[in-house]
Amino acid sequence: MNSVEISLTVGVVSTVLSLPLAIAMALYLERTRSRVRHAVQTLIMLPLVLPPVVTGYLLLKVFSPIGPLGRTLAGLGAPVAFHWLGAVIAAAVVGFPLFVLMIALAIKAVDPRFERVSRSLGVSPWRTFWRVTLPLTWPGILAGAAVAFARGLGEFGATIILAGRIPGETQTIPLQIYAELDAPGGERRIVGLVLTACAFCLVCVALSRILDSWYRRRLELDR
Amino acid sequence: MKLEVAARLHRPGGFTLDASFRCEAQTVGIVGPSGSGKSTLLDAIAGIEPGSRVVVDGEDMSPRPLHRRNVGYVTQDALLFPHLDVRSNLLFSPRAGPLGDVPAALGIERLLDRMPRNLSGGERRRVALARAILSRPQLLLLDEPFAGLDEARRREAMSLLASLRERFRLPMILVSHVAEEIIGLAEWAVRLEAGQVVRAGPSASVLRAGETRIDNYLTGTVVGDRRVRVDGIELAAAISPGASGDVRLACYAADIILARERPHAISARNCFEAVVRSLTDAEEMVIVEIESPRLRAVVTPQALDELALSPGSPVIVIAKATAFAHVGAA
């Protein structure tokens, strides 16, 4: 795989894998009154403010091949450190705060009374999530996914620490740009990579905007 | 419906609701100024706010979560699910059977394929009410359901609610900040102030001085030119030309005159004999309930003394034809 293909697969897989957890976290933050909510929120937001290299180092400690978790995963045929899965995890962790924030905003925009009305009509909280909350928030969730994907696409610091820069496996677009800086003839390839990255990110942001305005219309917020 | 409520809860801002009451009535009103805890009390009865004791017809609903309480909850904003058309909104509840005559009873049968965003405010409220009725609730909770409507539309909506109550035999709890608006429908009421019950009893007893705009809601059949038969009495009413079949009428309690004897020459077109059912003291006035037809009249204590009325005594009821406004088809 070339770096563009690696970036795309890493971005898609990390976004898809973190989607259920991001929805659960956003629901927890927006729809519960738990006392530890603020502590959880702070923890989730950490990767947003931590230097990515620090995040990568902490991840490397967690998934180290000589640590219990890293060894178990490697034994199950899913090694993390210095493997493709490491790049996926780095992208997922760094993109997670934005993903949760975007979904939380989408859930916040839905009047919680819709969910109460659903329950008063005899629909359980779990079925209410599938029949009311999700149909009303999915454009917002997709908008969040587009932003999280774009963030993952640009991930550099955590990826290089956790997954290394292995051409054909973990070398994503940013890592290849870094490598090409002092490679003969690298300048020309960098231009191509930069344009590709810009195009991907533009599409993601535009998609996010379109979905956002669509779901606002759907919820009649812009009437 | 026998209802027993003991709601005690504290809000973080310092507001405390401590309201207990017990009653037996088909329709109960909760009245009080803004911020008195009416909606919080309704939330407690619905089970949205946990920790209150609610017993309906001897059945303790307190341990049941909201989705197992079997209460229909209708708020001022209809809260129709914006991603579903009217038909899907109506059939949303797993308890909802076929639509039957509910859409026709609420006059929404032509809206079934429309999306909520294409409905007017009044239409949305009707759909929300139909949705709640179709979920076959044990109890219907209505939080200021017709607030913000002009007088004509409010009377129309309230009389509709009165006819639905009879048709579907639905016990209701109605909340409003304007007591006189819901007294016409409620037999029993609670007045809340700062989270406490300050008065509870027959609905007229919670009225304040000056609250005389009490309405009567009647259903009858057109039997001739501007004539409607209600409970065996033929009334002259201001019905629209060409109206036929069953109609709903509304009449203010203050527009009804009571007398001991039939007047000889009078412009009022309605003059019939009825029986006093009950008398309720409201501040500076007395609400006289008569049957049949079931009507409430409001008189001063002095007038009551002169007429020497008491429950069971005969009385002559006088009203102009225009006092009986035609508010809709039944």
Interface residues (C-beta under 8 A of the other chain):
Chain A: D111 R113 F114 R116 V117 S118 R119 S120 L121 G122 V123 S124 P125 T128 R131 V132 P135 L136 R218 L219 E220 R223
Chain B: A46 I48 P65 L66 H67 R68 R69 N70 V71 G72 Y73 T75 D77 L79 F81 P82 H83 F92 S93 P94 R95 A96 R117 R131 A132 S135
